[in-house]
Amino acid sequence: MKAITLIPGTTNVSLQELPDPVITAADDIKLRTIQVGICGTDREEVNGGRAIAPHGKDVLVIGHELFGEVIEVGRAVRAVRPGDFAMFTVRRGCGNCRACIKNRSDMSFTGDYTERGIKGADGFQAEYVVDKEKYIVKIPAEIKDIGVLTEPMSVAAKAIDEALSIQAARLGDFENTENWFAGKKALIAGIGPIGLMAAFALRLRGVQVIGMDIVDQNTLRPSVLKSIGGIYSDGRKVDVLEHDDLYGQIDFVFEAAGIASLQIKLIDTLGINGIYVATGIPADERSMNVPVGSLMRELVLKNQVVLGSVNAGIQHYRMAVKYLEESKRRWPAAIQQIITERIPFTEFHRALHPQTTNEIKVVIEW
Ligand code: BGC
């Protein structure tokens, strides 16, 4: 089969012929790849950044945002049948800690997990993929046109779910915590694919959403945000710290920009009893001057929570499927606008270029 491979630590990406993966166990499932999304992590990898080849190998098959069709299943598989649409989750556990043993490698205690297409395990940019039933997520045919968004949506779904569980646990006595988000105000910093996925999920939960970025009002990402009832704030015109003055108390901050200085500043925008979740992974190691005294004082005096969230458990992928189904029912045009380009695998180089203004999600077609 054909696969897109990278020599980690270099910019050497190529299309290679590899052996087809085969079903060897009763719980194996084989997918024919239909589409695989490209994200910031892929671009970081092909620029010589964060990527690790499988143990004993020097090349890595890239890609972790899978959408495919089941073509063969082992004899014990019950979750899917040939002809179903599905995807596999990204992370594989260390096998040793409590989280990984419970299929919650997104919360691994050891850090010795692998990630398909990123860290120590081949990814999905290939014609066929085989993996275990416990990592499969079925995708209804009704959303096959946007099924490739399941992985990025799962990252947003986990971050939102974590925030909800924490707020429900600490505010349960005074608030309707079943959907703590309803009627609340959220600031999303960075309306790239993850920020926009969060915007859809939060709007579905009845949140007033303000999305911040540094592009013109009339470009695609702000337009999509506005078409689902969000407010766009141009970070070049409005200082991050002014958002609470302009819009009132911010109950939830969802960060998806991956810029460390912004990530720190955002703490200051958070309101009383608010919660802030960071999902962006900054690549640079620069140090900076921060007014820690006032940030920490406010954090304590306002009972604020700041947390990081990465990857997703299988339940978050299932939530992601629900969010996508619901988004397609409510805003069919807007959710479809997220996929801005479908590029044949033979032209993969074109898909790995740096992000352009009117691009949201580029996917490779297999
Ligand atoms: C992926 C996650 C992964 C993270 C860290 C993100 O781009 O979506 O699944 O856990 O990178 O490697």
Boltz pocket constraint, residues with backbone or C-beta under 6 A from the ligand:
constraints:
  - pocket:
      binder: B
      contacts: [[A, 39], [A, 40], [A, 41], [A, 64], [A, 90], [A, 91], [A, 115], [A, 118], [A, 151], [A, 152], [A, 155], [A, 310], [A, 311], [A, 312]]
      max_distance: 6.0
